[in-house]
């Protein structure tokens, strides 16, 4: 089949912007064939683009021979351009159709697509991920990633306003940034290296110079677990702030969450409707529960956890029923948090680390960091980590480490909250998890 | 030494905002001791924060005993808080000083710092990179990264306005994205994987659904070369656009460059002054030179390059003298560009790929992409690549691949242009290159 080039054609409107008010006007539309229906003398083509769909109506007797043969050649997912006249009508839901004067076929598509692109015939997630580029064409998925985009934009401009500087820290690192969690090994020329699981140590070092920094980007965790909320490659939204405490950054975090929800609710009405998701803008301050209080709440629900132990996922699900919204968990046992989290001055058993929860999902965690080199070395040892392998980082504490605090938000989990999706792979373009690497 | 906590202290002003107009007012300042000078009965402390410096003047007889003992304990790079009164004065360049009422010492620093933090005694780059966290405290370096931050913010908002959606593509990939260039191997659980050298194939797939996408983030190249403009880990600014040609995205790129220069020149006056760099806002359109024309220009300069061969760095340096500004190089020989660059319809020997040059530095490269599966397979073979290892990508061409074009800008090279720095490691927080991994 002859493939057309764009030539001098340029899009004049997106499908959603073709409205009855344009009756009689000529428009140039680009997109893909979503559906084709024949009604005797008339052929209906549903043209889809990023913003929605519009009906192209081809009255066989009234169009040129070339338009007719082109429209007959069309199949689902052909990428096409249409030059035509807008016409008011009663027969389409949007009250408008386009009568083509010229059609260009930019590319064909396979007659056997791996799934129904209208989503009317649901496909299971594995099939969808195997044909992800096609799966992402479904209006529902486009909505998810538009919402994610709007949220990230809102978060960035919020942090800009607050005087945070965006930084780009290394992903290939010489030694474990946080110890503990599993790292992916990389062959870095002749030496062995790892993929960073967070910008933690770098962002802490940077508060010495840039004071308030943030980074949004991919990080890596060789998670053995395969759950609905873990990915081995995820996007983290990290901040670190000099001369600040946990309470300062908790207030920043709750304001940020409120702002992100507000912006998404305003800018993404159409997308939220497509997802049938009702997003509420939370009020601040968020509830603050101590770790000890959480154990009590769980006990009342019949879930007994000895003080000092981690809270397992099933318990969090119970907790999410008791507190079905945003809440902070504070005053964790020091030993249960990372080595860089500052113990409380009045009671070193407890630390100034916190988690931000949304129902049963941990959206963010952070805290006041340790600014004293001696204390940090002590904590490393308590964690069974070797201070020697952190010597480059420890060295920086000789340069005047200020008191500082920060947090990290998992973008995918945030997107689950914003879109109402319950599987983290649904909110990741090309999920990387324990059992999926290709493509 | 007793270390103070911030308690209820919060910064009221940055050093630069302490101006004579505030004469008599109380301020709370946070920062670091940059210099200390004693003049008999008076001690001068230069307090540095992210935005600049201010003089703290301690008249021994007039301050409390506690302030006196604290100020006597201070050394370079101690992180401190100062509550004091602003005082107009003739003796400081900025016409203002602060008389402390209270001083808090948040952290000490080593009496032997690896370099002079005022930068008056220059240290060589290796020494500086070994103590990078400290090196980054120098006003000049803070200026570099503030400029980079302002540029990235300007670029993002520009792309937002143009309707681009920010995406997050995988860094851990199953097979080489572009073939050719060296990749870093990663052990991905039981399977062998690689670090992505670009989002190329993913961003091309995404134009099928999101139409206009961009990504700003780290990518990886196992460059054997060790030059002043290569890093093994770099930040790439990538866009891809459906229903567009090379010319469309070249126009977008030159407007973007103009916009970024304009914003930086306006927002970063102080930083550009610190760097003694005169940034010009370029006029658009940029000069467009064909590859063939470039060879002629070089021949006139006595540099002979046979048609079809690559242009080596020394030749680019010569070219940079002939064209000392922004210019595009177009109409490259098809075989000299990546497999996904579209050959010209009228002459397949030449392709629709382009480079954006600034003097001798390649800032960006891009082009019209191949939208036909058959042609792409052909080009893969010509490049000696195995279509089988690209089957997941090739498959997506069955889903209706639209005509599309895009480009990638290297953020570090862009920052070199904006800051006047000539070594790429100067514009990278923690450079990762052939010979440096730690910390």
Interface residues (C-beta under 8 A of the other chain):
Chain A: X3 X5 X6 X11 X30 X32 X33 X49 X50 X77 X78 X79 X81 X106 X107 X108 X109 X110 X113 X131 X132 X133 X134 X136 X137 X141 X142 X145 X146 X149 X152 X153 X156 X160 X165 X166 X167 X168 X169 X170 X171 X172 X173 X174 X184 X185 X186 X187 X188 X189 X191 X193 X195 X201 X202 X205 X206 X208 X209 X210 X211 X212 X217 X218 X220 X222 X232 X233 X235 X242 X243 X244 X245 X345 X371 X372 X392 X393 X395 X396 X397 X398 X399 X400 X401 X402 X403 X411 X428 X429 X430 X432 X434 X437 X438 X439
Chain B: X3 X5 X6 X11 X30 X32 X33 X49 X50 X77 X78 X79 X81 X106 X107 X108 X109 X110 X113 X131 X132 X133 X134 X136 X137 X141 X142 X145 X146 X149 X152 X153 X156 X160 X165 X166 X167 X168 X169 X170 X171 X172 X173 X174 X184 X185 X186 X187 X188 X189 X191 X193 X195 X201 X202 X205 X206 X208 X209 X210 X211 X212 X217 X218 X220 X222 X232 X233 X235 X242 X243 X244 X245 X345 X371 X372 X392 X393 X395 X396 X397 X398 X399 X400 X401 X402 X403 X411 X428 X429 X430 X432 X434 X437 X438 X439
